[in-house]
Each structure stands twice: as C-alpha cells, then as structure tokens.
Amino acid sequence: MEYVILPKPGYSITDLMMEGFNIKNSIIVKRIGGIVVEEHPYTEYNFRRYKPLPPPGYSKREILFVGERGYTIGKYYLGDYLYGGWNPYKQAIVMSVEQRKEMTEDEIMDVIFLDLKWLRRTDRNQKFILNLLRSLSRAGFLNYVKGLYERGDRKMPLEDNVVPLKRGVEPVVAEIWNFISMQEKTASYRDIYTYMVKDLGWIQTDETLGEARSQLKAYLEVMLMKEYIKYVGQDMFTVFKSPEVRP
C-alpha cells in the first residue's frame, strides 16, 4: 500500500514540475499492488496526513506551501524520503548540512543517533559516522571549516526513485527486509544483490564502506543473527521477524 501524487486528467508530470502541485492539477491516490483504490484532493492537510510519494519520474524536493499551492524548492532536504543511487547515511548527512547551512560533528552525530535513530550511539558507530564525514569532505560533498561542516560544491549522485524514510530502523536492513517481503516472502541472494547494489544503489563499493558484496554479506549475517530473516536453502531467504524499531 502506498499514497502517490498523480497529475489530474489533462495535466502531465511536466505541468506539475512547472506549476507546482495544487488542487487543480494534482490528486493524491492510494494504491495497493499498483491499483488505485482511493482518491483524495491535493491539499496541504492531505499531503501532511498521507505523506504521498512524488509522481513516478518526478524528483521530490522540499515543498513550500502558499495557500493550497505547493512549490518545490531547489535543494534536497532530509524529510520523508530517501533516494536511490547513494548510501542512505551519506544522504542524511549531506542533506542535513545543506538544510542547516553548517553543523558541528556532534550535531551530525545527533541526527543519526537521536533524530533518525538508525544506530545506537556506540564507539564503533561514532567512528563509522566520523569516517563517513572525512570521506565526504575529501570527495567535495562537504567542506570542513573552523570546526564546522558546510555544504561542498559536489552534487549528490541521487536518482529519482524514492524510499520512504523510516526513523528508528537501520535503513539498509529495513529495505532488504521490505524487498524480501514483497517477493512472495522469499528472495535469493542474487535478487537481493541486484536490487540493493544495481537497482537501488544503496550498497556500493566504497573506500570507507568496503566492497559491495562484503557489505551485503555483513547485513544479511546481522539479519540472520537477529532472526529478521531465515535461510531456507539454495541461497534463498525468507522474512521472519520485523526489524527492531528503536523508541
């Protein structure tokens, strides 16, 4: 089940990008298995209530409401969605810095550990985030100036496909679990690798994170240990328990 913004008859995705979402050109629909089962007027109230995905082929960015008309603002921000093409931790860090203009190391740590609650605050996890910050700075996505991180000049390699952001759950674990659950409850290692590495692009070979296959293997081992998934033979996995949600 998902809620999606769609253009009304007579309007196109291009119209929505040029004019902004509004009650005249857009509707919010509820889809189950790709079939529309409900339609709702596009209003600010319904947008905040249903948190709809952007239209297919539309890259969602921040929406500014003027009355009942929603305009997209040019910069990405950390809101209700993550994007394909790049590691979710890197997205969260760079989007947070872009939104707040400048942040300290501790403030960025708080985003991951206290706001998003993707990880527990341990020495190991803090070192992981610190290594990401250094890598993002070397690559030009961030600048480190007098103890503050600022947005660098390099563009984030984001794609148009979106994934709803979930607080309290490690994002890669959650997405692997969701993928398996959507494949009639079982999926092969090859299918998971294709989706996470090639299609979604959240797992990629990286100087900080390591080789893609090693990363995926580590995630699957953690999920097996915590019984979120079970191995059913011939490189096949099935979902078991839902991932832990941190309060």
Wavefront OBJ file of the C-alpha trace (Angstrom):
o trace
v 0.000 0.000 0.000
v 1.209 3.481 -0.852
v -0.064 7.005 -1.398
v 1.141 8.781 -4.542
v 0.657 12.223 -6.090
v -0.570 11.960 -9.694
v -1.495 14.576 -12.302
v -5.195 15.024 -12.940
v -6.520 14.205 -16.435
v -5.330 16.878 -18.853
v -2.106 17.526 -16.909
v 1.348 15.968 -17.164
v 4.343 15.465 -14.867
v 5.970 18.422 -16.636
v 2.965 20.605 -15.761
v 3.330 19.652 -12.106
v 7.036 20.480 -12.149
v 6.395 23.853 -13.799
v 3.292 24.898 -11.865
v 3.788 23.164 -8.514
v 1.301 20.708 -7.008
v -2.148 22.204 -6.435
v -5.775 21.161 -6.112
v -6.437 21.873 -9.812
v -3.640 19.800 -11.362
v -2.935 17.063 -8.774
v -4.641 14.330 -6.788
v -3.420 12.007 -4.047
v -4.253 8.339 -4.642
v -3.965 5.235 -2.512
v -2.569 2.257 -4.433
v -2.486 -1.395 -3.435
v -0.471 -3.608 -5.755
v -0.404 -0.813 -8.316
v -4.231 -0.498 -8.356
v -5.835 2.819 -7.321
v -8.373 2.185 -4.546
v -8.866 5.735 -3.172
v -8.568 9.309 -4.431
v -8.138 12.449 -2.293
v -7.927 16.159 -3.204
v -4.431 17.576 -3.173
v -4.390 19.927 -0.178
v -1.762 20.752 2.427
v -3.785 18.832 5.034
v -3.957 15.681 2.889
v -0.295 15.994 1.954
v 0.730 16.003 5.609
v -1.803 13.332 6.540
v -0.992 10.771 3.835
v 2.678 11.688 3.167
v 2.354 10.700 -0.512
v 5.252 9.701 -2.721
v 6.073 12.054 -5.593
v 4.790 11.104 -9.058
v 6.828 8.492 -10.961
v 9.637 10.286 -12.770
v 9.427 13.326 -10.507
v 12.349 14.102 -8.212
v 10.763 15.283 -4.942
v 12.399 18.133 -3.120
v 11.230 20.456 -0.380
v 7.652 21.674 -0.827
v 6.721 25.225 0.172
v 3.005 25.926 0.529
v 1.495 29.266 -0.422
v -2.171 28.830 0.374
v -3.116 25.479 -1.177
v -0.373 25.581 -3.836
v 2.789 23.577 -3.248
v 6.052 24.691 -4.874
v 9.199 22.601 -4.973
v 12.367 24.290 -3.725
v 15.648 23.594 -5.475
v 17.655 21.939 -2.696
v 17.230 18.443 -1.369
v 16.383 18.199 2.309
v 16.031 15.455 4.875
v 12.302 14.945 5.078
v 10.064 11.938 4.467
v 12.025 10.217 1.707
v 15.427 8.877 0.769
v 16.600 8.451 -2.810
v 18.206 5.739 -4.854
v 21.766 5.974 -6.131
v 23.657 6.696 -2.912
v 24.226 5.324 0.574
v 21.423 6.487 2.939
v 23.862 7.636 5.648
v 25.657 9.867 3.173
v 22.309 11.248 2.011
v 21.185 12.018 5.563
v 24.452 13.733 6.451
v 24.736 15.893 3.335
v 21.026 16.807 3.265
v 21.150 17.822 6.939
v 24.164 20.057 6.371
v 22.558 21.525 3.245
v 19.392 22.323 5.157
v 21.066 23.819 8.244
v 23.910 25.585 6.349
v 26.566 24.498 8.857
v 26.810 21.809 11.537
v 29.278 20.565 14.116
v 30.403 16.961 14.252
v 28.280 16.401 17.377
v 25.185 17.850 15.696
v 25.592 15.474 12.762
v 26.016 12.573 15.175
v 22.772 13.624 16.880
v 20.919 13.444 13.543
v 21.892 9.798 13.089
v 21.645 8.635 16.713
v 18.891 10.804 18.230
v 16.710 12.091 15.383
v 16.767 9.250 12.873
v 17.690 6.618 15.488
v 19.215 4.448 12.798
v 22.023 3.239 15.058
v 22.828 3.061 18.740
v 25.434 5.547 19.931
v 28.456 3.302 20.468
v 32.165 3.993 19.975
v 32.126 1.785 16.872
v 29.136 3.552 15.306
v 30.528 7.003 16.109
v 33.774 6.014 14.390
v 31.725 4.830 11.404
v 29.997 8.238 11.070
v 33.272 10.099 11.601
v 34.890 8.111 8.788
v 31.956 8.965 6.532
v 32.355 12.672 7.349
v 36.034 12.562 6.431
v 35.268 10.690 3.206
v 32.521 13.151 2.229
v 34.890 16.046 2.887
v 37.669 14.533 0.778
v 35.214 13.913 -2.049
v 33.933 17.516 -2.069
v 30.396 16.899 -0.808
v 31.230 18.700 2.446
v 33.733 21.358 3.497
v 35.227 21.424 6.988
v 35.914 24.997 8.100
v 36.895 26.038 11.659
v 35.183 23.117 13.341
v 32.025 23.281 11.210
v 30.842 21.209 8.264
v 29.402 23.171 5.342
v 27.949 22.006 2.043
v 30.572 21.390 -0.629
v 30.266 22.046 -4.359
v 29.879 18.447 -5.498
v 26.372 17.328 -6.484
v 24.866 14.329 -4.709
v 24.526 11.333 -7.101
v 20.833 10.823 -6.359
v 18.343 9.094 -8.622
v 14.613 9.720 -8.991
v 13.411 6.536 -7.278
v 12.421 7.192 -3.680
v 12.082 5.145 -0.485
v 10.018 6.364 2.477
v 12.336 7.375 5.319
v 11.793 5.332 8.476
v 13.015 6.551 11.823
v 14.112 4.044 14.418
v 15.127 1.322 11.953
v 18.514 0.838 10.287
v 17.711 1.864 6.681
v 19.583 -0.826 4.725
v 18.278 -3.599 6.973
v 14.730 -2.253 6.626
v 14.930 -2.068 2.846
v 16.368 -5.574 2.472
v 13.573 -6.888 4.711
v 10.918 -4.983 2.724
v 12.310 -6.275 -0.570
v 12.206 -9.897 0.580
v 8.694 -9.485 1.995
v 7.452 -8.158 -1.363
v 8.860 -11.161 -3.268
v 6.199 -13.589 -2.046
v 8.101 -13.764 1.269
v 11.297 -15.284 -0.206
v 14.168 -13.944 -2.295
v 17.515 -15.267 -3.493
v 20.869 -13.742 -2.649
v 21.196 -12.804 -6.322
v 17.850 -10.981 -6.290
v 18.784 -9.065 -3.128
v 22.192 -8.149 -4.547
v 20.667 -6.954 -7.822
v 18.134 -4.768 -6.032
v 20.357 -3.253 -3.322
v 23.508 -2.818 -5.438
v 22.390 -2.357 -9.038
v 18.800 -1.101 -8.862
v 18.572 0.938 -5.654
v 22.301 1.656 -5.331
v 22.347 1.860 -1.532
v 25.197 -0.637 -1.318
v 28.222 0.252 -3.435
v 31.921 -0.483 -3.298
v 33.410 2.421 -1.380
v 36.758 3.397 0.156
v 35.133 3.806 3.578
v 32.415 1.163 3.486
v 34.333 -1.535 1.617
v 33.420 -3.895 -1.214
v 29.713 -4.182 -2.061
v 29.463 -7.975 -1.682
v 31.165 -7.832 1.716
v 28.744 -5.132 2.881
v 25.696 -7.118 1.759
v 27.038 -10.295 3.372
v 27.520 -8.413 6.668
v 23.976 -7.040 6.588
v 22.495 -10.479 5.870
v 24.532 -12.036 8.683
v 23.217 -9.445 11.151
v 19.649 -10.006 9.965
v 20.048 -13.769 10.332
v 21.545 -13.387 13.811
v 18.642 -11.155 14.926
v 16.150 -13.502 13.217
v 14.718 -10.806 10.974
v 15.206 -13.293 8.127
v 15.845 -17.031 7.836
v 17.932 -19.030 5.395
v 15.797 -21.618 3.588
v 18.472 -23.241 1.421
v 19.936 -22.753 -2.057
v 20.829 -19.121 -1.296
v 17.185 -18.309 -0.540
v 15.981 -16.134 2.339
v 12.573 -15.538 3.895
v 11.368 -12.867 6.311
v 10.745 -13.897 9.920
v 10.584 -11.073 12.492
v 10.118 -7.409 11.659
v 13.264 -5.329 12.295
v 13.545 -3.748 15.732
v 12.171 -0.212 15.943
v 14.071 1.975 18.404
v 11.760 4.191 20.511
l 1 2 3 4 5 6 7 8 9 10 11 12 13 14 15 16 17 18 19 20 21 22 23 24 25 26 27 28 29 30 31 32 33 34 35 36 37 38 39 40 41 42 43 44 45 46 47 48 49 50 51 52 53 54 55 56 57 58 59 60 61 62 63 64 65 66 67 68 69 70 71 72 73 74 75 76 77 78 79 80 81 82 83 84 85 86 87 88 89 90 91 92 93 94 95 96 97 98 99 100 101 102 103 104 105 106 107 108 109 110 111 112 113 114 115 116 117 118 119 120 121 122 123 124 125 126 127 128 129 130 131 132 133 134 135 136 137 138 139 140 141 142 143 144 145 146 147 148 149 150 151 152 153 154 155 156 157 158 159 160 161 162 163 164 165 166 167 168 169 170 171 172 173 174 175 176 177 178 179 180 181 182 183 184 185 186 187 188 189 190 191 192 193 194 195 196 197 198 199 200 201 202 203 204 205 206 207 208 209 210 211 212 213 214 215 216 217 218 219 220 221 222 223 224 225 226 227 228 229 230 231 232 233 234 235 236 237 238 239 240 241 242 243 244 245 246 247
